[in-house]
Structures are given as structure tokens and as C-alpha cells.
Amino acid sequence: MQGFKRKLVYACLFEGLAIIFTTVGLSVFAGHDSGHASAAAVASSTIAFVWNFIFNGLFERWEARQPRRGRNFARRAAHALGFEGGLVVMLVPLFAWWLGISLWEALVLDFGLIVFFMIYTYLFNLGFDRIFGLPSSAMPVSSQAAQAR
């Protein structure tokens, strides 16, 4: 599975699970009621969904230009760090506003989610690639030519 279809399936699965994890995390660990936590989870997931398409498109464009193909630990870690780093920049102000706290307090509160989602992003990508195969940007050039036939 390649292209837009791959990105759509990826983002829907990733964010569907993310809403569940964020709602539970904010409810259990931050002490917010499930309705308040769900609203924050859906808002953050919506932002993450859009960011997912943007970031993965940029990452795959960069990845396709690399001389070494495949996704080793370093490349997967760079993907997870880049994706989550972008989300931190967007979501910490949202959580600060939503919860009526400072940016620092929101960052500290969000730290658990940040660590969790860094690991989740890495593992999700590993599993997704094993189930659906690598995107064309990560395939060896010989595999891309065979797939085009």
C-alpha cells in the first residue's frame, strides 16, 4: 500500500489509538474528568492528524533523496523525534490554554504524554511497516522499479 491511501490508513489508525491513550492518560494521570480529557484528546488528535500528513510527506520526500534506503533505528528515531517535537510546539500551548495553566506547567504535565508518544510513534511505525510494508521512499531502488512494473 502506497501514496495517499497509505497515509490515510496510517493516520486514522495512529490517531484513533492516540485518542484512546490520551483520554485515559489525562483522566487517570492528570485527574481530569473523562469528558474534559476526551475533548482535549480529540482536539490534540485533530492537530496531530493534520501534522501527520504534513510531516510524513516531508519526511518521505527527504527519505527518498537519501542514498541509503530502508528504515534503521536512527531513521525511525529521527522520525519519532521530529513528529513528536512538532506536536510539542503545537500542543503545549493548546493544553496551557485549555487547562488555564502556564506553558511551563503544560509542558511538565505533557511530559508523560510526550515520552509515551515518542515510544508509541516508534513502535507504531515499526508495526505498521511490518504489516503494510515500507513506503516507496524507504524501499531499495530495485524494489521500486519492480513495483512500478
Secondary structure, 3 states (H helix, E strand, C coil): CCHHHHHHHHHHHHHHHHHHHHHHHHHHCCCCCHHHHHHHHHHHHHHHHHHHHHHHHHHHHHHHCCCCCCCCHHHHHHHHHHHHHHHHHHHHHHHHHHHCCCHHHHHHHHHHHHHHHHHHHHHHHHHHHHHHCCCHHHCCHHHHHHHHC
